[in-house]
C-alpha cells in the first residue's frame, strides 16, 4: 500500500486545503496559470505603459537620420492629400442635403490612415511622440533634437502638400466635378479668420494627440480609431496644418487666396494652434498623470 493510501483522510483534506490557500495567497485567485495569462492578455494597458510606448517611439524618431525624416515627411505630405481628395469624392456623389456634411467627412480619414499605417512622418503626430522624451529627461540636447525633427518634418510635409495641392489645382488628374468639390472645400477653409484658425487648430492638435495615445491599446481597432478621430476633425470644421495646406495651396492656384492669406491667415495660426493642442496641453497633461509612476 502506498504512503498516500496510508494517510488518514482528514490529513489529506488538510493538505489539499493548505495547498489551495497557498495558491490563493500567491496569486490572489484560484485561476490556473494559463487562465491568468489570458487575463493578462486582455487587461487594458496602464497609462504609464502607454506613455512609455509612445516615449520609446519618440526616441526612435529622434534618432533617425535627417534624410530619412525628410523623405518620410514628403511622403506624408503627399499621402495626407488623400484626405481632401476622399472628402471631395464623397461630396460629388452625395445629394446636397443637411446630412451630407457628416457623411462626406468620412473621406477625411483616408489620408491619415495611409500616413499612420505606413509609419510616415506627420508633424502633428510628432508634436506628442517627439516631445515626451524631452519632458522625461529635461535635457537641453533632447530639446534641440525635437526642434530639429519638427523643422525637418514640417518643411517636408509642406513640400508634399504643395505638390499635391498644385496637382489638384492643375485639373489634369481628376474630373471637373471633383475639382469643383475640392474648390468648395478650400474656399470654406480660407473663409475662417486667423483667430478661428488658431482656436480650431488647438482642438485639432488635441484630437491628433489623443489618436496617438489611443493607438497602443487599439490592437485590431486601429483603422476604426483613425477613421473616427479624423472624421471628428473634419465634422467639427477644425484646422490641421498639414491636411489644410493642401486646400490652402489649391485656393492659391485657384485665385481664391493670396500668399499672405495662406501664410498669415492659415499656416501660422493653425501651426501655433496644433502645437498648443498637441504639445503644450495634451503632452504636458499626459506627462503629469504618470510622472509619479515612471
Backbone as CSV, one residue per row, in Angstrom:
resi,resn,N_x,N_y,N_z,CA_x,CA_y,CA_z,C_x,C_y,C_z
1,UNK,0.854,-1.199,0.000,0.000,0.000,0.000,0.883,1.238,0.000
2,UNK,0.558,2.229,-0.852,1.379,3.430,-0.955,1.193,4.292,0.272
3,UNK,2.153,5.255,0.433,2.110,6.132,1.606,0.889,7.027,1.585
4,UNK,0.451,7.437,0.355,-0.708,8.313,0.263,-1.974,7.603,0.683
5,UNK,-2.008,6.254,0.407,-3.182,5.491,0.802,-3.228,5.263,2.307
6,UNK,-1.998,5.281,2.954,-1.927,5.036,4.369,-2.325,6.260,5.189
7,UNK,-2.287,7.484,4.580,-2.612,8.708,5.310,-4.108,8.736,5.654
8,UNK,-4.421,9.239,6.797,-5.844,9.418,7.142,-6.496,10.406,6.200
9,UNK,-7.783,10.228,5.952,-8.499,11.111,5.037,-8.485,12.550,5.534
10,UNK,-8.558,12.750,6.832,-8.559,14.102,7.393,-7.268,14.831,7.091
11,UNK,-6.115,14.103,7.179,-4.811,14.722,6.896,-4.694,15.093,5.435
12,UNK,-5.187,14.239,4.515,-5.144,14.531,3.084,-5.979,15.768,2.761
13,UNK,-7.152,15.874,3.340,-8.009,17.040,3.093,-7.357,18.315,3.607
14,UNK,-6.675,18.164,4.774,-5.999,19.341,5.346,-4.870,19.801,4.435
15,UNK,-4.108,18.851,3.867,-3.008,19.199,2.957,-3.532,19.877,1.700
16,UNK,-4.626,19.343,1.145,-5.207,19.938,-0.059,-5.690,21.362,0.222
17,UNK,-6.282,21.549,1.408,-6.756,22.884,1.769,-5.590,23.846,1.926
18,UNK,-4.472,23.352,2.487,-3.278,24.184,2.665,-2.700,24.601,1.316
19,UNK,-2.656,23.654,0.344,-2.137,23.971,-0.986,-3.023,25.002,-1.681
20,UNK,-4.337,24.834,-1.538,-5.270,25.786,-2.151,-5.079,27.177,-1.574
21,UNK,-4.888,27.237,-0.238,-4.686,28.526,0.417,-3.395,29.176,-0.050
22,UNK,-2.317,28.350,-0.229,-1.051,28.885,-0.726,-1.226,29.495,-2.105
23,UNK,-1.938,28.793,-2.994,-2.152,29.313,-4.341,-2.974,30.591,-4.295
24,UNK,-3.997,30.617,-3.460,-4.833,31.800,-3.344,-4.034,32.977,-2.816
25,UNK,-3.136,32.724,-1.847,-2.341,33.814,-1.289,-1.319,34.331,-2.287
26,UNK,-0.798,33.446,-3.114,0.247,33.841,-4.053,-0.318,34.637,-5.217
27,UNK,-1.433,34.242,-5.784,-1.993,34.885,-6.969,-3.208,35.755,-6.685
28,UNK,-3.767,35.613,-5.491,-4.977,36.356,-5.195,-6.202,35.786,-5.878
29,UNK,-6.079,34.600,-6.466,-7.180,33.973,-7.187,-6.911,32.482,-7.300
30,UNK,-7.966,31.701,-7.541,-7.795,30.261,-7.727,-7.657,29.886,-9.205
31,UNK,-7.555,30.887,-10.085,-7.395,30.600,-11.505,-6.048,29.937,-11.768
32,UNK,-6.019,29.106,-12.806,-4.772,28.442,-13.181,-3.819,29.443,-13.822
33,UNK,-2.552,29.048,-13.975,-1.556,29.928,-14.588,-1.946,30.303,-16.018
34,UNK,-2.498,29.335,-16.773,-2.910,29.637,-18.149,-4.073,30.627,-18.165
35,UNK,-4.984,30.475,-17.184,-6.085,31.433,-17.090,-5.566,32.832,-16.781
36,UNK,-4.579,32.917,-15.901,-4.001,34.215,-15.549,-3.292,34.849,-16.742
37,UNK,-2.680,34.033,-17.590,-2.054,34.562,-18.808,-3.107,35.158,-19.735
38,UNK,-4.259,34.469,-19.833,-5.348,35.003,-20.658,-5.841,36.334,-20.112
39,UNK,-5.934,36.436,-18.785,-6.360,37.691,-18.166,-5.368,38.801,-18.492
40,UNK,-4.077,38.484,-18.386,-3.038,39.470,-18.676,-3.097,39.967,-20.113
41,UNK,-3.429,39.065,-21.039,-3.508,39.446,-22.450,-4.652,40.419,-22.711
42,UNK,-5.678,40.375,-21.852,-6.872,41.180,-22.101,-6.972,42.414,-21.210
43,UNK,-6.024,42.586,-20.307,-6.050,43.773,-19.460,-5.728,45.015,-20.283
44,UNK,-6.390,46.121,-19.969,-6.061,47.378,-20.618,-4.693,47.853,-20.151
45,UNK,-3.956,48.469,-21.052,-2.651,48.994,-20.692,-2.808,50.156,-19.721
46,UNK,-1.965,50.166,-18.692,-1.976,51.299,-17.775,-1.459,52.543,-18.482
47,UNK,-1.839,53.721,-17.980,-1.422,54.978,-18.599,0.089,55.079,-18.672
48,UNK,0.778,54.606,-17.627,2.240,54.679,-17.618,2.847,53.812,-18.717
49,UNK,2.206,52.676,-19.000,2.703,51.789,-20.055,2.508,52.437,-21.420
50,UNK,1.329,53.018,-21.645,1.065,53.720,-22.903,2.070,54.856,-23.085
51,UNK,2.296,55.597,-22.017,3.263,56.703,-22.059,4.642,56.199,-22.479
52,UNK,5.071,55.099,-21.883,6.405,54.587,-22.176,6.511,54.075,-23.612
53,UNK,5.439,53.464,-24.120,5.447,53.009,-25.513,5.632,54.192,-26.449
54,UNK,4.860,55.256,-26.219,4.953,56.440,-27.083,6.294,57.128,-26.909
55,UNK,6.794,57.173,-25.671,8.092,57.808,-25.424,9.216,57.088,-26.171
56,UNK,9.181,55.755,-26.147,10.215,54.995,-26.855,10.096,55.184,-28.363
57,UNK,8.870,55.285,-28.866,8.693,55.581,-30.288,9.284,56.952,-30.617
58,UNK,9.080,57.901,-29.698,9.665,59.220,-29.885,11.181,59.181,-29.905
59,UNK,11.766,58.377,-29.035,13.230,58.230,-29.024,13.735,57.678,-30.359
60,UNK,13.011,56.704,-30.891,13.409,56.134,-32.179,13.336,57.173,-33.287
61,UNK,12.284,58.006,-33.264,12.151,59.036,-34.298,13.256,60.077,-34.175
62,UNK,13.603,60.447,-32.947,14.651,61.442,-32.730,16.016,60.930,-33.175
63,UNK,16.182,59.620,-33.182,17.467,59.041,-33.567,17.605,58.835,-35.076
64,UNK,16.547,59.036,-35.836,16.596,58.801,-37.280,17.431,59.861,-37.982
65,UNK,18.004,59.460,-39.083,18.827,60.381,-39.870,17.953,61.461,-40.500
66,UNK,18.485,62.672,-40.654,17.699,63.756,-41.261,17.144,63.409,-42.638
67,UNK,17.920,62.692,-43.444,17.446,62.332,-44.782,16.236,61.406,-44.714
68,UNK,16.232,60.486,-43.731,15.096,59.580,-43.565,13.845,60.350,-43.146
69,UNK,14.036,61.290,-42.208,12.919,62.117,-41.776,12.373,62.940,-42.937
70,UNK,13.281,63.478,-43.758,12.885,64.339,-44.868,12.009,63.602,-45.870
71,UNK,12.464,62.454,-46.336,11.707,61.735,-47.363,10.423,61.145,-46.809
72,UNK,10.463,60.719,-45.550,9.236,60.225,-44.926,8.237,61.358,-44.749
73,UNK,8.735,62.565,-44.437,7.861,63.727,-44.293,7.223,64.136,-45.608
74,UNK,7.984,64.075,-46.690,7.417,64.387,-48.007,6.340,63.367,-48.368
75,UNK,6.622,62.096,-48.090,5.628,61.050,-48.365,4.337,61.302,-47.582
76,UNK,4.483,61.732,-46.326,3.297,62.012,-45.511,2.526,63.207,-46.066
77,UNK,3.252,64.236,-46.531,2.585,65.391,-47.114,1.783,65.035,-48.354
78,UNK,2.334,64.140,-49.153,1.607,63.671,-50.328,0.426,62.786,-49.934
79,UNK,0.646,61.900,-48.976,-0.406,60.962,-48.575,-1.591,61.660,-47.927
80,UNK,-1.302,62.703,-47.129,-2.397,63.377,-46.427,-3.325,64.079,-47.414
81,UNK,-2.843,64.320,-48.619,-3.701,64.914,-49.646,-4.909,64.063,-49.980
82,UNK,-4.815,62.770,-49.723,-5.945,61.887,-49.998,-7.095,62.114,-49.011
83,UNK,-6.823,62.822,-47.906,-7.920,63.216,-47.016,-8.829,64.215,-47.715
84,UNK,-8.228,65.219,-48.359,-9.003,66.216,-49.104,-9.677,65.566,-50.307
85,UNK,-8.930,64.720,-50.986,-9.462,64.050,-52.171,-10.619,63.120,-51.804
86,UNK,-10.474,62.394,-50.714,-11.535,61.481,-50.286,-12.800,62.218,-49.887
87,UNK,-12.631,63.335,-49.187,-13.788,64.129,-48.794,-14.500,64.708,-50.013
88,UNK,-13.713,65.206,-50.966,-14.302,65.773,-52.190,-14.998,64.703,-53.015
89,UNK,-14.428,63.513,-53.040,-15.028,62.414,-53.810,-16.415,62.069,-53.285
90,UNK,-16.544,61.958,-51.968,-17.854,61.674,-51.390,-18.821,62.833,-51.628
91,UNK,-18.309,64.051,-51.589,-19.159,65.226,-51.792,-19.799,65.220,-53.182
92,UNK,-19.038,64.794,-54.186,-19.565,64.806,-55.553,-20.652,63.762,-55.773
93,UNK,-20.713,62.734,-54.936,-21.673,61.649,-55.134,-22.803,61.644,-54.113
94,UNK,-22.873,62.676,-53.287,-23.937,62.765,-52.290,-24.881,63.909,-52.636
95,UNK,-26.173,63.753,-52.338,-27.112,64.847,-52.596,-26.841,66.023,-51.667
96,UNK,-27.180,67.213,-52.112,-26.943,68.425,-51.328,-28.029,68.553,-50.263
97,UNK,-27.835,67.815,-49.176,-28.806,67.797,-48.080,-28.105,68.193,-46.776
98,UNK,-28.888,68.299,-45.713,-28.337,68.709,-44.428,-27.365,67.715,-43.828
99,UNK,-27.511,66.435,-44.181,-26.640,65.421,-43.592,-25.400,65.131,-44.439
100,UNK,-25.290,65.761,-45.603,-24.129,65.483,-46.464,-22.814,65.802,-45.763
101,UNK,-22.805,66.882,-45.012,-21.579,67.299,-44.322,-21.033,66.196,-43.422
102,UNK,-21.925,65.518,-42.713,-21.478,64.472,-41.794,-20.950,63.249,-42.527
103,UNK,-21.549,62.923,-43.654,-21.141,61.715,-44.381,-19.874,61.955,-45.198
104,UNK,-19.804,63.086,-45.894,-18.644,63.339,-46.751,-17.346,63.435,-45.956
105,UNK,-17.462,63.837,-44.688,-16.261,63.982,-43.870,-15.628,62.647,-43.488
106,UNK,-16.329,61.550,-43.768,-15.724,60.234,-43.549,-14.512,60.044,-44.455
107,UNK,-14.496,60.721,-45.607,-13.365,60.611,-46.517,-12.107,61.270,-46.001
108,UNK,-12.243,62.130,-44.990,-11.090,62.850,-44.444,-10.098,61.904,-43.770
109,UNK,-10.556,60.737,-43.388,-9.677,59.797,-42.701,-8.748,59.030,-43.619
110,UNK,-8.992,59.065,-44.949,-8.197,58.250,-45.866,-6.705,58.596,-45.795
111,UNK,-6.404,59.880,-45.858,-5.003,60.292,-45.822,-4.339,59.951,-44.507
112,UNK,-5.048,60.179,-43.391,-4.488,59.865,-42.080,-4.233,58.372,-41.946
113,UNK,-5.123,57.581,-42.516,-4.960,56.131,-42.460,-3.684,55.706,-43.192
114,UNK,-3.453,56.271,-44.362,-2.238,55.940,-45.124,-0.995,56.347,-44.344
115,UNK,-1.002,57.571,-43.809,0.173,58.095,-43.105,0.497,57.260,-41.872
116,UNK,-0.509,56.945,-41.078,-0.261,56.260,-39.808,0.100,54.797,-40.014
117,UNK,-0.621,54.103,-40.881,-0.311,52.685,-41.097,0.994,52.495,-41.849
118,UNK,1.377,53.478,-42.675,2.644,53.396,-43.403,3.815,53.926,-42.575
119,UNK,3.529,54.407,-41.355,4.564,54.920,-40.441,5.323,56.093,-41.052
120,UNK,4.621,56.960,-41.752,5.233,58.150,-42.324,5.261,59.270,-41.296
121,UNK,6.136,60.240,-41.515,6.339,61.318,-40.549,5.324,62.447,-40.762
122,UNK,4.419,62.606,-39.808,3.421,63.672,-39.851,3.690,64.628,-38.705
123,UNK,3.752,65.918,-39.011,4.163,66.893,-37.996,3.276,66.858,-36.756
124,UNK,1.980,66.879,-36.911,1.095,66.939,-35.752,1.183,65.687,-34.887
125,UNK,1.526,64.564,-35.479,1.727,63.350,-34.693,2.994,63.476,-33.855
126,UNK,4.009,64.101,-34.431,5.270,64.261,-33.728,5.229,65.296,-32.618
127,UNK,4.207,66.150,-32.606,4.104,67.110,-31.507,3.892,66.406,-30.174
128,UNK,3.431,65.146,-30.208,3.304,64.371,-28.974,4.465,63.398,-28.807
129,UNK,4.694,62.527,-29.810,5.688,61.466,-29.649,7.092,62.014,-29.413
130,UNK,7.468,63.064,-30.125,8.832,63.571,-30.003,9.048,64.366,-28.731
131,UNK,7.982,64.949,-28.195,8.156,65.814,-27.034,8.198,65.025,-25.724
132,UNK,7.659,63.814,-25.694,7.669,63.035,-24.456,9.084,62.694,-23.981
133,UNK,10.023,62.296,-24.863,11.393,62.078,-24.376,12.009,63.326,-23.752
134,UNK,11.700,64.492,-24.324,12.232,65.741,-23.775,11.642,66.030,-22.396
135,UNK,10.347,65.780,-22.227,9.715,66.007,-20.934,10.243,65.041,-19.882
136,UNK,10.645,63.843,-20.317,11.142,62.835,-19.377,12.555,63.148,-18.897
137,UNK,13.390,63.686,-19.783,14.799,63.913,-19.444,15.114,65.349,-19.050
138,UNK,14.322,66.299,-19.558,14.609,67.734,-19.351,16.037,68.071,-19.765
139,UNK,16.461,67.408,-20.828,17.829,67.583,-21.310,17.839,68.575,-22.477
140,UNK,18.741,69.555,-22.429,18.797,70.586,-23.469,19.065,69.967,-24.831
141,UNK,19.912,68.951,-24.879,20.243,68.302,-26.151,19.007,67.628,-26.755
142,UNK,18.163,67.040,-25.904,16.950,66.395,-26.405,15.983,67.425,-26.966
143,UNK,15.863,68.569,-26.304,15.000,69.634,-26.816,15.487,70.110,-28.186
144,UNK,16.791,70.188,-28.370,17.337,70.594,-29.669,17.036,69.543,-30.731
145,UNK,17.095,68.273,-30.342,16.760,67.198,-31.283,15.287,67.254,-31.668
146,UNK,14.424,67.601,-30.703,12.996,67.751,-31.004,12.793,68.885,-31.997
147,UNK,13.471,70.021,-31.766,13.347,71.165,-32.673,13.818,70.798,-34.077
148,UNK,14.905,70.020,-34.159,15.414,69.588,-35.468,14.399,68.712,-36.185
149,UNK,13.831,67.756,-35.454,12.839,66.851,-36.061,11.616,67.634,-36.521
150,UNK,11.106,68.509,-35.673,9.930,69.309,-36.040,10.179,70.115,-37.307
151,UNK,11.331,70.766,-37.375,11.638,71.615,-38.530,11.700,70.796,-39.807
152,UNK,12.435,69.688,-39.761,12.596,68.845,-40.957,11.248,68.297,-41.408
153,UNK,10.489,67.738,-40.461,9.231,67.090,-40.803,8.208,68.107,-41.291
154,UNK,8.127,69.266,-40.644,7.151,70.272,-41.051,7.429,70.771,-42.464
155,UNK,8.683,71.121,-42.741,9.026,71.613,-44.082,8.778,70.526,-45.122
156,UNK,9.160,69.282,-44.797,8.942,68.176,-45.733,7.451,67.948,-45.972
157,UNK,6.644,67.989,-44.915,5.195,67.852,-45.064,4.637,68.923,-45.988
158,UNK,5.093,70.164,-45.814,4.573,71.274,-46.613,5.011,71.162,-48.071
159,UNK,6.199,70.623,-48.302,6.624,70.379,-49.687,5.680,69.368,-50.327
160,UNK,5.373,68.294,-49.592,4.462,67.275,-50.117,3.063,67.817,-50.372
161,UNK,2.550,68.636,-49.442,1.201,69.194,-49.642,1.176,70.209,-50.783
162,UNK,2.278,70.946,-50.954,2.342,71.900,-52.074,2.269,71.154,-53.406
163,UNK,2.995,70.059,-53.502,2.977,69.267,-54.740,1.589,68.676,-54.982
164,UNK,0.977,68.149,-53.920,-0.337,67.517,-54.083,-1.402,68.561,-54.395
165,UNK,-1.388,69.670,-53.663,-2.371,70.724,-53.910,-2.235,71.317,-55.299
166,UNK,-0.993,71.468,-55.771,-0.759,72.001,-57.112,-1.267,71.038,-58.173
167,UNK,-1.081,69.744,-57.936,-1.568,68.741,-58.883,-3.094,68.765,-58.958
168,UNK,-3.741,68.923,-57.806,-5.209,69.006,-57.801,-5.689,70.247,-58.547
169,UNK,-5.010,71.367,-58.333,-5.430,72.629,-58.962,-5.196,72.639,-60.469
170,UNK,-4.288,71.792,-60.951,-3.991,71.768,-62.385,-5.175,71.258,-63.200
171,UNK,-6.040,70.461,-62.579,-7.185,69.904,-63.285,-6.836,68.805,-64.261
172,UNK,-5.603,68.328,-64.219,-5.153,67.324,-65.180,-5.469,65.895,-64.749
173,UNK,-5.673,65.698,-63.465,-5.727,64.324,-62.954,-7.142,63.823,-62.678
174,UNK,-8.073,64.727,-62.390,-9.400,64.288,-61.971,-10.482,65.045,-62.729
175,UNK,-11.710,64.585,-62.568,-12.832,65.161,-63.301,-13.116,66.596,-62.856
176,UNK,-13.879,67.306,-63.677,-14.240,68.694,-63.356,-15.104,68.757,-62.108
177,UNK,-16.013,67.802,-61.947,-16.866,67.780,-60.757,-16.035,67.633,-59.482
178,UNK,-15.049,66.753,-59.536,-14.201,66.534,-58.364,-13.361,67.774,-58.067
179,UNK,-12.832,68.397,-59.096,-12.043,69.619,-58.911,-12.906,70.735,-58.330
180,UNK,-14.154,70.824,-58.783,-15.075,71.826,-58.244,-15.345,71.582,-56.762
181,UNK,-15.513,70.321,-56.388,-15.763,69.984,-54.978,-14.562,70.346,-54.115
182,UNK,-13.360,70.108,-54.625,-12.152,70.478,-53.879,-12.093,71.995,-53.699
183,UNK,-12.475,72.720,-54.747,-12.501,74.173,-54.663,-13.475,74.667,-53.608
184,UNK,-14.623,74.008,-53.476,-15.611,74.398,-52.472,-15.073,74.161,-51.056
185,UNK,-14.401,73.041,-50.868,-13.812,72.749,-49.559,-12.713,73.751,-49.220
186,UNK,-11.912,74.096,-50.210,-10.810,75.035,-49.996,-11.340,76.420,-49.650
187,UNK,-12.351,76.865,-50.364,-12.931,78.186,-50.098,-13.533,78.255,-48.703
188,UNK,-14.179,77.158,-48.289,-14.778,77.110,-46.957,-13.708,77.254,-45.877
189,UNK,-12.573,76.603,-46.060,-11.485,76.699,-45.086,-10.934,78.116,-45.013
190,UNK,-10.652,78.709,-46.165,-9.991,80.009,-46.192,-10.902,81.152,-45.763
191,UNK,-12.186,80.893,-45.586,-13.103,81.917,-45.084,-12.939,82.165,-43.589
192,UNK,-12.305,81.229,-42.879,-12.146,81.378,-41.433,-11.145,82.490,-41.114
193,UNK,-11.416,83.315,-40.109,-10.455,84.336,-39.689,-9.281,83.679,-38.950
194,UNK,-8.124,84.354,-38.862,-6.946,83.771,-38.192,-7.211,83.316,-36.762
195,UNK,-8.047,84.061,-36.029,-8.335,83.663,-34.646,-9.026,82.306,-34.595
196,UNK,-9.928,82.055,-35.545,-10.595,80.757,-35.601,-9.657,79.669,-36.095
197,UNK,-8.764,80.021,-37.005,-7.741,79.064,-37.450,-6.946,78.565,-36.243
198,UNK,-6.583,79.485,-35.355,-5.793,79.123,-34.176,-6.610,78.278,-33.198
199,UNK,-7.788,78.759,-32.830,-8.585,78.068,-31.821,-9.016,76.679,-32.284
200,UNK,-9.424,76.583,-33.539,-9.814,75.270,-34.061,-8.586,74.373,-34.226
201,UNK,-7.435,74.996,-34.443,-6.194,74.232,-34.516,-5.804,73.633,-33.185
202,UNK,-6.117,74.335,-32.097,-5.841,73.804,-30.758,-6.613,72.507,-30.541
203,UNK,-7.893,72.525,-30.880,-8.730,71.328,-30.693,-8.264,70.194,-31.612
204,UNK,-7.898,70.533,-32.856,-7.414,69.509,-33.785,-6.111,68.892,-33.280
205,UNK,-5.212,69.719,-32.741,-3.966,69.197,-32.185,-4.216,68.250,-31.028
206,UNK,-5.203,68.596,-30.205,-5.574,67.721,-29.082,-6.107,66.386,-29.600
207,UNK,-6.954,66.420,-30.619,-7.542,65.183,-31.151,-6.475,64.286,-31.770
208,UNK,-5.536,64.878,-32.513,-4.469,64.066,-33.105,-3.603,63.445,-32.008
209,UNK,-3.295,64.211,-30.961,-2.520,63.660,-29.847,-3.297,62.547,-29.148
210,UNK,-4.605,62.718,-29.025,-5.446,61.667,-28.450,-5.398,60.406,-29.303
211,UNK,-5.418,60.592,-30.600,-5.325,59.462,-31.527,-4.027,58.695,-31.309
212,UNK,-2.919,59.423,-31.193,-1.619,58.795,-30.937,-1.654,58.027,-29.620
213,UNK,-2.293,58.603,-28.609,-2.371,57.974,-27.288,-3.226,56.710,-27.312
214,UNK,-4.231,56.669,-28.179,-5.129,55.514,-28.234,-4.533,54.322,-28.978
215,UNK,-3.661,54.575,-29.930,-3.196,53.508,-30.822,-2.512,52.334,-30.110
216,UNK,-1.658,52.552,-29.082,-1.035,51.385,-28.437,-2.031,50.397,-27.850
217,UNK,-3.206,50.863,-27.464,-4.224,49.979,-26.881,-5.245,49.496,-27.901
218,UNK,-5.102,49.961,-29.144,-6.148,49.716,-30.139,-6.190,48.280,-30.641
219,UNK,-5.045,47.595,-30.715,-4.945,46.239,-31.242,-5.573,46.160,-32.634
220,UNK,-6.698,45.454,-32.775,-7.309,45.266,-34.096,-8.255,46.388,-34.498
221,UNK,-8.351,47.425,-33.674,-9.302,48.513,-33.952,-8.603,49.778,-34.457
222,UNK,-7.359,49.673,-34.888,-6.606,50.858,-35.282,-7.264,51.609,-36.432
223,UNK,-7.719,50.871,-37.435,-8.338,51.523,-38.591,-9.576,52.300,-38.153
224,UNK,-10.398,51.682,-37.326,-11.623,52.346,-36.869,-11.300,53.601,-36.072
225,UNK,-10.296,53.540,-35.203,-9.945,54.693,-34.373,-9.425,55.834,-35.232
226,UNK,-8.558,55.525,-36.201,-8.027,56.563,-37.086,-9.162,57.231,-37.848
227,UNK,-10.065,56.428,-38.400,-11.155,56.980,-39.198,-12.104,57.828,-38.345
228,UNK,-12.404,57.384,-37.146,-13.324,58.125,-36.276,-12.714,59.451,-35.847
229,UNK,-11.465,59.427,-35.417,-10.839,60.656,-34.933,-10.629,61.658,-36.071
230,UNK,-10.260,61.161,-37.252,-10.115,62.062,-38.403,-11.471,62.626,-38.817
231,UNK,-12.498,61.797,-38.781,-13.848,62.281,-39.091,-14.256,63.387,-38.130
232,UNK,-13.895,63.242,-36.864,-14.251,64.238,-35.866,-13.604,65.591,-36.195
233,UNK,-12.343,65.564,-36.648,-11.663,66.806,-37.022,-12.411,67.495,-38.159
234,UNK,-12.779,66.718,-39.177,-13.454,67.301,-40.344,-14.881,67.725,-40.016
235,UNK,-15.608,66.898,-39.287,-17.012,67.195,-38.998,-17.163,68.440,-38.142
236,UNK,-16.177,68.711,-37.293,-16.208,69.900,-36.442,-15.600,71.121,-37.122
237,UNK,-15.187,70.964,-38.370,-14.561,72.060,-39.118,-13.319,72.585,-38.399
238,UNK,-12.510,71.671,-37.879,-11.267,72.053,-37.217,-10.166,72.242,-38.261
239,UNK,-9.043,72.805,-37.839,-7.967,73.112,-38.786,-6.723,72.295,-38.480
240,UNK,-6.191,71.664,-39.504,-4.997,70.832,-39.398,-3.950,71.395,-40.343
241,UNK,-2.763,71.716,-39.809,-1.790,72.479,-40.575,-1.307,71.739,-41.816
242,UNK,-1.246,70.412,-41.783,-0.734,69.660,-42.928,-1.846,69.382,-43.934
243,UNK,-2.929,68.763,-43.488,-4.035,68.476,-44.409,-4.624,69.768,-44.969
244,UNK,-4.758,70.780,-44.128,-5.309,72.044,-44.587,-4.424,72.749,-45.595
245,UNK,-3.120,72.461,-45.568,-2.208,73.090,-46.529,-2.531,72.691,-47.967
246,UNK,-3.032,71.492,-48.148,-3.440,71.059,-49.485,-4.547,71.965,-50.002
247,UNK,-5.533,72.242,-49.155,-6.644,73.112,-49.534,-6.180,74.555,-49.732
248,UNK,-5.254,75.016,-48.874,-4.754,76.388,-48.990,-3.989,76.584,-50.296
249,UNK,-3.175,75.592,-50.664,-2.430,75.676,-51.930,-3.398,75.673,-53.111
250,UNK,-4.421,74.832,-53.035,-5.430,74.800,-54.096,-6.106,76.165,-54.210
251,UNK,-6.480,76.758,-53.072,-7.139,78.068,-53.084,-6.231,79.136,-53.691
252,UNK,-4.941,79.032,-53.433,-3.994,79.994,-54.006,-3.964,79.887,-55.527
253,UNK,-3.817,78.668,-56.046,-3.751,78.485,-57.501,-5.086,78.809,-58.167
254,UNK,-6.177,78.675,-57.421,-7.500,78.984,-57.977,-7.816,80.474,-57.901
255,UNK,-6.916,81.251,-57.342,-7.131,82.691,-57.237,-8.045,83.098,-56.102
256,UNK,-8.301,82.166,-55.167,-9.194,82.457,-54.042,-8.429,82.912,-52.795
257,UNK,-7.100,82.893,-52.837,-6.290,83.297,-51.688,-4.941,83.808,-52.171
258,UNK,-4.388,84.781,-51.450,-3.059,85.306,-51.756,-2.018,84.576,-50.912
259,UNK,-0.751,84.848,-51.195,0.326,84.264,-50.391,0.185,84.688,-48.931
260,UNK,-0.187,85.957,-48.719,-0.375,86.449,-47.355,-1.521,85.718,-46.671
261,UNK,-2.597,85.462,-47.394,-3.724,84.707,-46.837,-3.281,83.313,-46.400
262,UNK,-2.486,82.681,-47.240,-2.042,81.315,-46.951,-1.116,81.291,-45.743
263,UNK,-0.149,82.218,-45.706,0.853,82.194,-44.635,0.315,82.764,-43.327
264,UNK,-0.173,84.012,-43.376,-0.597,84.685,-42.143,-2.025,84.322,-41.742
265,UNK,-2.867,84.034,-42.727,-4.257,83.735,-42.420,-4.498,82.295,-42.042
266,UNK,-3.725,81.377,-42.640,-3.932,79.950,-42.366,-2.739,79.291,-41.674
267,UNK,-1.576,79.313,-42.312,-0.461,78.471,-41.889,0.013,78.786,-40.475
268,UNK,0.354,80.021,-40.203,0.933,80.360,-38.902,-0.042,80.171,-37.742
269,UNK,-1.273,80.690,-37.831,-2.189,80.468,-36.694,-2.568,78.998,-36.497
270,UNK,-2.715,78.262,-37.592,-3.059,76.840,-37.456,-1.895,76.050,-36.880
271,UNK,-0.684,76.356,-37.340,0.513,75.713,-36.800,0.621,75.950,-35.301
272,UNK,0.434,77.200,-34.884,0.503,77.524,-33.459,-0.573,76.773,-32.682
273,UNK,-1.782,76.714,-33.226,-2.865,76.018,-32.544,-2.609,74.530,-32.403
274,UNK,-2.118,73.892,-33.464,-1.813,72.461,-33.403,-0.725,72.156,-32.383
275,UNK,0.295,73.015,-32.310,1.369,72.808,-31.336,0.849,72.971,-29.918
276,UNK,0.046,74.007,-29.691,-0.517,74.229,-28.350,-1.399,73.052,-27.938
277,UNK,-2.256,72.598,-28.840,-3.155,71.497,-28.509,-2.441,70.179,-28.309
278,UNK,-1.437,69.893,-29.161,-0.765,68.602,-29.096,0.349,68.525,-28.085
279,UNK,1.090,69.616,-27.899,2.254,69.590,-27.007,2.007,70.315,-25.699
280,UNK,1.638,71.587,-25.786,1.513,72.390,-24.572,0.393,71.894,-23.671
281,UNK,-0.643,71.316,-24.247,-1.764,70.839,-23.439,-1.718,69.331,-23.241
282,UNK,-1.893,68.568,-24.328,-2.037,67.107,-24.183,-0.763,66.467,-23.651
283,UNK,0.389,66.795,-24.241,1.638,66.148,-23.826,1.971,66.461,-22.372
284,UNK,1.793,67.709,-21.953,2.094,68.073,-20.570,1.161,67.368,-19.601
285,UNK,-0.122,67.273,-19.938,-1.065,66.570,-19.070,-0.777,65.072,-19.035
286,UNK,-0.418,64.505,-20.189,-0.071,63.081,-20.250,1.141,62.796,-19.370
287,UNK,2.120,63.694,-19.405,3.310,63.516,-18.569,2.964,63.677,-17.099
288,UNK,2.114,64.651,-16.784,1.768,64.909,-15.378,1.053,63.725,-14.739
289,UNK,0.198,63.035,-15.493,-0.590,61.957,-14.892,0.221,60.709,-14.615
290,UNK,1.411,60.593,-15.211,2.232,59.387,-14.973,3.581,59.718,-14.361
291,UNK,3.817,60.995,-14.034,5.142,61.400,-13.566,5.573,60.677,-12.286
292,UNK,4.618,60.276,-11.446,4.943,59.569,-10.212,5.150,58.074,-10.434
293,UNK,4.832,57.579,-11.642,4.907,56.138,-11.901,6.086,55.754,-12.777
294,UNK,6.733,56.733,-13.407,7.808,56.413,-14.354,9.169,56.806,-13.771
